[in-house]
Amino acid sequence: MAQRGLPPGPPPFDPDPSPTATDRPRPDGSDIRKVTAADVPAVARTLAQAFEDDPHFSWIIRDPTKRLHRLEQGFALFARRLWLRPDEGYTQDRLAGAALWMPPHTWHASLLTQLRLGQATVRILRGDTPRLLKALNFIERKHPRTPEHWYLPIIGVAPAWQGRGYGAALLRPMLERCDAERTPAYLEASTPRNRALYERHGFEVMEECSYADDGPPMWMMWRDPQAG
């Protein structure tokens, strides 16, 4: 029970949240908030669910019986050690989706961070690690160096909550900031459906490419700040 005079805390995390027929993002954005360190386990599970059938992660983690668990561990690792530090991650109030941003000049991890992430990643992904590194190295080579920009390495919504506007709601806080500060944004789209969402929010395709002959396509996308 909340103490008198204090607002109630966020609802407890449901490990498999199911929306009602009327659940939609609030028009005022009040159901979107910053991700905290305490949210990481739940956010990692949500992202794992969102990407379990993603063509890129299916290419990297070939065994479907291991994919969800390895994704959950991997997302938790990267969230704690890389994505959460800038404090620009957003989630929905039931933790059914998340968007984790990196500020200008921070998208390239230091050598020490790469070494630490690499060791932990091998423990999680085991034999799938070489395919992940192949994809990440390709993505880094394609990443534009200038001008300075915000980077969105990961955004996902739990499958049961998709198609309701939560992806757009999670994008909105940072895109509004980009417009106010006149700063571009950059991301990679992993599916045509995701690409269409980003295009509706001002992103344009820079290039369609793939990191392997048998790999799925991805789209490098850029967004210039929009006029108010």
N, C-alpha and C positions, 0 to 999 in steps of 0.2 A: 504494500500500500504506500502511495506517495505521501511524504510528509506534508502537513498543512502549509500552504503558502508556496510550495515548490511545484513546478510543472511535472507531470508524470514522465518517466523515462520512455525510451523507445520500446515498442513491443518486443517480446522475446523472439529469438530466431526460431522459426519452424524449419527443421532440416529438409522438409519437402513441402514448401508453401504452395497452396493451391488458391488461385484467385476465385472470387465470386463472379457471377455473370456480369456484374456492374462495375467491377474494379477497373478504374482508368486513372491515369495521372491527374493530380489536382491541377486545375488551370493556373493557380498562383505559384506552383512549384514547391509548395510547403512539404510535400512528401519526399523531396530529394534533399539529401544532406551529405556532409563530408563523411568519408570513410575514416574510421578510427582503427587503432591497432587491435582493439578488442573485436572488431568486425572481421578480421582477416580470415579466420577459419570458415565462417559462413560465406563470405564473399568468394573465397577460393572454391568452395563447393558449388556455389551458383555458377561461377565462370566455367568450372569443369562440366557441369550439366549443359551449359549453353554451347560448349565447343566439343562435346563428346562425338557428335556426328559431323563436325566441320571437316571439309575435305583435306585441309592442310594437316590438322592434327591426326586425321585418319592415315595420312601418308607417313607421318612421323612415327606414330605409335600404332603398329600394324595389328596388334592383338586386341580385339575389341573387349575381351574380358579383363584386360589390364588398363585400358585407356582411361576410364573415369578416375580410378584411384591415382594413377600417375599424374593426370592433369591436375587433380585437386592438390596433390603434394607440390607439384611444380608451380602452380599459381600462388600458393601460399608462400613458397620460397621467394619468388620474384616480387610479390607484393611487399613482403617484410624488408627485403634487402635492397630493393631498387625503386619500385613504383610508389610506395607509400611515403617515402621520405619527403618529397616536395609538398606534401599535404594538399594535393590537388586531385584527390580521388573522390568520386561521388557515388552514392548508392541510394536505392529506394528504401523507404522506411521499413519495409519487411525484408530487406536484403535480397530481393528477387532479381536484382541487376546491379551492375557497377560499371563505371567508366573511370579509368585511372590514367591521368595525364602527366606528362613530364614538361617542365618549363623550358624556355629557350636555353640552349647551350648545355643541357643536362642529359640529352638522349644517349650520348656515347658514354658508356660505362668506363671507369678507369681500369687500368690493367689489374690492380689489386682486386677490385670488385669482380672483374671477369674471372680471375683465378678462383676466388671464393665461390662464386656462383657455379663455375665449372665443376669444381669438386663435388658440391652438393647436388648438382644436376645429374652427374654420373651415378651417384648413389640412388637417385630417384628413377631415372630413365633407363639405366643399364644399357642394354644393347641398342636401344632407340636413340641414344645420345648422338651418334654421328649424323643421323638424318636431321636432328634438331639443329646442330651446329652448322650443317650445310645450309639450311634455310635461314638461320639468323645471320650468317656471314653474307649471304646474298642480300638480305634485307638491309643490312648495314651499308653495303657498297652502294645500294640504290638510294639511300637516304640523302636528301638534299642538304648541303652544308650551309647555304645562304639562300635568302635572308633568314634572320633569326625567326623562330616559330615555335608554337606549342605543338607537342607530339602526343598522339593518342595511341599507345602501344596495345591497349586492350579495352574492349567494351563488350559486354555480354548481358543477356537477359535470360533467366531460366525458361526452358521451353514452354511451360504452362502459362507463362506471363507474356510470351511474345505475341506480336500482332495487335497490341493494345495501346501503343504509343509510348511505352516506357523507354525504348531506345532513344527516341527523340527527346524525351524529358531529361534523360541522363546527359545528353549532348548539350542541352540548352545553357546551363550555367557557364561553362567555359567558352562556348561560342559567343555568348553575350559579352563576356569579358574580352575576348579577342576583338570583337567589333568596337568596344569602348576604348581599348588600348591601341587599336589599329595594328594588330599583330596577326600574321597568317597562322594557319594550322595545317598539320600534315598527318596522314594516316595511311595504312594499307587495308584495302578491302579484300576479304577472303572469299566472298561469294557474290554472285550477281544481286541477290536480295540485299545484302549489306551495302553494296555499291549504290543501289537505287536509294536507300535511306540517306546515305551521305550526300548524294547528288541533290536530294530535296533540301538539304541544309547548306547548300552553297559550295560543296566540294566538287572539283573537276578532276577527271582522270588525266594524269600525266603520262602514264605508260601502263600497258598490260604486259605481264611477263611471268616467268616461272623459273624456279631455282633448280629444276631437274627435268630431264626429258620426259619422265613419267609423272612429274609433279603437277598438281592442279594450278590453274592460273590465279594470279593476284593482280590487284590494281593499285598502283601508287596514286594517291589523291591529295590534292592541294586546295586550300581554301584561302582566298584573300579576304581581308576584313570587309564586311558588308556595310552599306550605308544604312543609317537608321530610318 
